[in-house]
Amino acid sequence: MGNFKLLKYFENNMNYINNQYQLIKKLSAGSYGIVYEGENIPNKTSVAIKIEKKDKPQTLEREVSSLSR
């Protein structure tokens, strides 16, 4: 299954991640993955969830690093 087919499958069939986050709607998509609006279920806060393609994991690590400074 190709990367975008896998992301599309995820989008169509899974609304929850680890029973902690719920996907609400897709916000954007690009060559690196898809960004969703989501909800942290235990504390009812709004979150952004980025699901990256399998071959691009370094990008997310760089983004988290730059945002945590």
N, C-alpha and C positions, 0 to 999 in steps of 0.2 A: 504494500500500500504506500503510495507516494506521500510526501510530507503534507501537502495541502489536502489530499483526500483524507488523511488521518485527522487533520484539524477540522475538516468539515464533518467527519463522523463524530468527533468530540462535541462539536457545536450542536449537532442534531440529536445526540443521544445521551448526553451527560449534562445535567444541570447543577450538580453538586461536586465539590472537590473535598475529599476527606471528611465529609459530613460537617465541615466547618465553614465552607464558602459556597454561596449560591451564585451562579451566573444569571444575570438579569438581562443584559442585551449587549450585542456587539457594538463597540464604539468605532473601531478602525481595524484595518488589515493592511499588511505590507509584505515585503519580501522576507521579513524575519519572523513574522507570526501574526497573531491576532490579539487585540486588546479588548477586554470586556469590562463593562460596569458590573460590579458584583456586590455581595453583602457578606460581611462577617457575621455568621448566624448567631454565635453565642452572645456577642455584644451589640448586635444590630447596627453596625457601622457600615458606611458605604466604602468600598474599596475598588481599586483598579486591578485587574488580573491580566497579566500578559502571558500568553502561551506561545512559546517560541518553537520554531522548527527544530527538529532534532539535530541538524547539522550547524546550528548557530548558538550554542550555549554560552559562548564567551561574551556575547553582547549583553545579555542580562546581567552577568557578573559585573561588567564595566558600568552599566547604568546604576546598579545598586551601590557600587563603590562611590561613584560621583555624587549620588544623591545623599549619601550618608555623611558627606563632609560638611 
